[in-house]
Amino acid sequence: MKRKGTAVLLFSLGLLLFSFSTSHLAIKERRKELGVSYSFHIDAFSAGLMKMFAGEFKGLLADYLVLEAGAFIGSNQGISQEQWEKVALAFEQSLQLDPYFQQTYLEVQGELPWWADMPEKTISLLDISRKHRPWDWCPGYYMGFDYYYFLKDYAKASERFLDTAKIKGAPLLLAVLGGRLALKGGRTEAAIILLQSMLEDPELDDAEKREIKERTVALRGVLLLENAIKEYKQHRDTYPPSLEALVDEGLLEQLPENPYADHYFYNHEDGHVSFDEVG
């Protein structure tokens, strides 16, 4: 009898929430047609207080906050930075209530870095989802993308891509991207170590293993050249005019082979070396 009463209560609450959401969205759409902006207000409650207030309905409140934030964004063409801060706060509170909710981090990535110019805040919110959804490679991938695209922080982008590549089911491309960005961030050796560890995965097919092996060979070649270039510069206070100069000066017996091209690509002005022209 008690279970039946609880079921009826939950059903009624769900129906009420559905009816409210449907009518609320309809009103907002009508306001949008009439040129009326939808206001959005949210208070900065602590996570503990919100959880205590929400009780067993933490998930429903988390959904509601995301719905409110999305409706506000959709009904306003011009959003001030102060309003974006409130939207970010709503997303943060939603994640505090339910850090496993996928829709929240999708909304965060879809809105904050692009329209609110808040990549750092986006990354901090995505990190909440990453820690609570260790099986999901998407939050880590988005973090790596934001580090790379918005912040131009290649070292952190590489670190996030390489770490996310370890998750079961993550695309091999993440390891490839991480290895490439490691060159920009000075983390070549770390990329090599990770790629070698990935070869131990029994679920990799032959094509994936071949790609990882070739990328490892290319990165080893880059690391060898980087160390020789560094030694050349320490003795001559300038970068070598070419990679061949490293052999001429006895720093290398021969230049390493590049599995992607017939040579490595080198910029004598800054000493940067890479395995392809993209760098």
ZIMO-V654049 format. One record per residue. N is the residue number from 0. PSI is psi in radians with two decimals (999 if undefined). Layout:
{{N/PSI} {N/PSI}}
This chain:
{{0/-0.71} {1/-0.71} {2/-0.69} {3/-0.73} {4/-0.70} {5/-0.72} {6/-0.75} {7/-0.72} {8/-0.81} {9/-0.71} {10/-0.76} {11/-0.72} {12/-0.74} {13/-0.73} {14/-0.71} {15/-0.77} {16/-0.72} {17/-0.79} {18/-0.73} {19/-0.81} {20/-0.77} {21/-0.84} {22/-0.62} {23/-0.79} {24/-0.65} {25/-0.71} {26/-0.74} {27/-0.69} {28/-0.69} {29/-0.68} {30/-0.67} {31/-0.73} {32/-0.59} {33/-0.02} {34/0.34} {35/2.23} {36/2.56} {37/2.18} {38/2.74} {39/2.15} {40/2.36} {41/2.44} {42/2.58} {43/1.27} {44/2.64} {45/2.76} {46/-0.72} {47/-0.73} {48/-0.69} {49/-0.73} {50/-0.66} {51/-0.69} {52/-0.72} {53/-0.53} {54/-2.30} {55/-0.03} {56/0.55} {57/-0.73} {58/-0.73} {59/-0.70} {60/-0.65} {61/-0.77} {62/-0.73} {63/-0.74} {64/-0.74} {65/-0.71} {66/-0.77} {67/-0.79} {68/-0.77} {69/-0.69} {70/-0.68} {71/-0.79} {72/-0.74} {73/-0.40} {74/0.04} {75/2.14} {76/-0.58} {77/1.96} {78/2.18} {79/2.87} {80/-0.60} {81/-0.67} {82/-0.65} {83/-0.61} {84/-0.67} {85/-0.67} {86/-0.78} {87/-0.65} {88/-0.70} {89/-0.75} {90/-0.72} {91/-0.75} {92/-0.64} {93/-0.74} {94/-0.56} {95/-0.63} {96/-0.72} {97/1.47} {98/-0.09} {99/-0.10} {100/2.00} {101/-0.68} {102/-0.55} {103/-0.88} {104/-0.47} {105/-0.72} {106/-0.72} {107/-0.88} {108/-0.58} {109/-0.33} {110/-0.98} {111/-0.81} {112/-0.50} {113/-0.85} {114/-0.47} {115/-0.11} {116/0.88} {117/1.03} {118/-0.63} {119/-0.76} {120/-0.68} {121/-0.81} {122/-0.73} {123/-0.63} {124/-0.70} {125/-0.56} {126/-0.52} {127/-0.81} {128/-0.70} {129/-0.76} {130/-0.56} {131/-0.22} {132/1.16} {133/-0.28} {134/-0.20} {135/2.05} {136/-0.21} {137/-0.82} {138/-0.75} {139/-0.67} {140/-0.79} {141/-0.69} {142/-0.79} {143/-0.73} {144/-0.76} {145/-0.70} {146/-0.74} {147/-0.94} {148/-0.80} {149/-0.66} {150/-0.20} {151/0.55} {152/1.56} {153/-0.57} {154/-0.82} {155/-0.59} {156/-0.78} {157/-0.80} {158/-0.73} {159/-0.73} {160/-0.80} {161/-0.69} {162/-0.71} {163/-0.51} {164/-0.31} {165/-0.29} {166/2.34} {167/2.22} {168/-0.10} {169/2.51} {170/2.49} {171/-0.46} {172/-0.53} {173/-0.70} {174/-0.67} {175/-0.80} {176/-0.75} {177/-0.73} {178/-0.67} {179/-0.82} {180/-0.37} {181/-0.55} {182/-0.73} {183/-0.58} {184/0.08} {185/0.58} {186/0.63} {187/-0.80} {188/-0.67} {189/-0.68} {190/-0.68} {191/-0.78} {192/-0.77} {193/-0.79} {194/-0.66} {195/-0.70} {196/-0.55} {197/-0.46} {198/-0.31} {199/-0.11} {200/2.03} {201/-0.26} {202/-0.07} {203/2.40} {204/3.08} {205/-0.68} {206/-0.71} {207/-0.72} {208/-0.70} {209/-0.72} {210/-0.75} {211/-0.73} {212/-0.76} {213/-0.71} {214/-0.65} {215/-0.75} {216/-0.76} {217/-0.75} {218/-0.61} {219/-0.68} {220/-0.75} {221/-0.79} {222/-0.72} {223/-0.78} {224/-0.70} {225/-0.78} {226/-0.69} {227/-0.70} {228/-0.69} {229/-0.75} {230/-0.70} {231/-0.80} {232/-0.60} {233/-0.60} {234/-0.50} {235/-0.03} {236/0.50} {237/2.77} {238/2.61} {239/2.54} {240/-0.40} {241/2.91} {242/-0.53} {243/-0.47} {244/-0.45} {245/-0.60} {246/-0.74} {247/-0.60} {248/0.02} {249/0.21} {250/-0.45} {251/2.52} {252/-0.68} {253/2.82} {254/2.46} {255/2.72} {256/2.52} {257/2.04} {258/-0.19} {259/-0.18} {260/3.07} {261/0.00} {262/2.98} {263/2.69} {264/2.31} {265/2.40} {266/1.90} {267/-0.18} {268/-0.62} {269/-0.01} {270/0.19} {271/2.35} {272/2.51} {273/2.92} {274/-0.07} {275/3.02} {276/-0.39} {277/-0.67} {278/999}}
